[in-house]
Amino acid sequence: QVEGSDAILKMYVRDKTQDSGWHLIVATDAYIGQRGLGKEKEGDLKTPTGEFNVTQAFGKQWNPGTTLKYIYIDNNTYACDEDCKYYNQIIDTKKTKHKCKGEHLIDYIPQYNYALCIDYNPYNVFPQGSNIFIHVKGERAYTAGCIAVDEQSMITILQNATKKTKVIISESSQSEE
C-alpha cells in the first residue's frame, strides 16, 4: 500500500425521517492520489480537497440508472490534460478533430467502467489539475488524483447522484471513523 492513499468514501442522501436529516447509503474503502491530498497542479498525484459539484457521469458500461448526463465512452473518448482549449474536459476526438494526448478513457478498464465527474478547476485553467473523477478501483492501491471505489459502490453512487449532489473531500480525524 502506498502511504497516504487509503481513504473512506461515504455517501448520504437527504432523509427528513432521520434525526440528522441524512441517510447513509454507501460507506466503503477508497483509494486517493498516490501522494495523498492537496492537489496543486497537473501531474502532482494528489487528490484535491474542498467541496465540489458533480457535473456528469461516463463509462464503458451502459448507464446504470443515473439521472446525470451519461457519456458512453468509446475509442474516440479522451480526458484532455494538455495545454489546449479542451483542457480538463472529456472530448470525442471524432467530433472535435483534436489529437488529444490525454487519457484514452477506453484503455482504463475496469477503472472507467463507471465514473462520476466533479467540477475541480471549473474554469479549466492549465496546469491547475484536470479530470478528477470518482471511478472504479483498478489494480493499483492508489490513483493519479481521483477517488476509486469498488464497482458495486460506484454503481450505487451513480444511481443516487443528482445535479444537487455535493462531493466533500477532506482530512478526517481517526475519532470520526
C-alpha positions, 0 to 999 in steps of 0.5 A: 500500500502506498502511504497516504492513499487509503481513504473512506468514501461515504455517501448520504442522501437527504432523509427528513425521517432521520434525526440528522436529516441524512441517510447513509447509503454507501460507506466503503474503502477508497483509494486517493492520489498516490501522494495523498491530498492537496492537489496543486497542479497537473501531474502532482498525484494528489487528490484535491480537497474542498467541496465540489459539484458533480457535473456528469457521469461516463463509462464503458458500461451502459448507464446504470440508472443515473439521472446525470448526463451519461457519456458512453465512452468509446475509442474516440473518448479522451480526458484532455490534460494538455495545454489546449482549449479542451483542457480538463474536459472529456472530448470525442476526438471524432467530433472535435478533430483534436489529437488529444494526448490525454487519457484514452478513457477506453484503455482504463478498464475496469477503472472507467467502467463507471465514473462520476465527474466533479467540477475541480478547476471549473474554469479549466485553467492549465496546469491547475489539475484536470479530470478528477473523477470518482471511478472504479478501483483498478489494480493499483492501491492508489490513483493519479488524483481521483477517488476509486471505489469498488464497482458495486459502490460506484454503481450505487453512487451513480444511481443516487447522484443528482445535479444537487449532489455535493462531493466533500473531500477532506482530512478526517480525524481517526475519532470520526471513523 
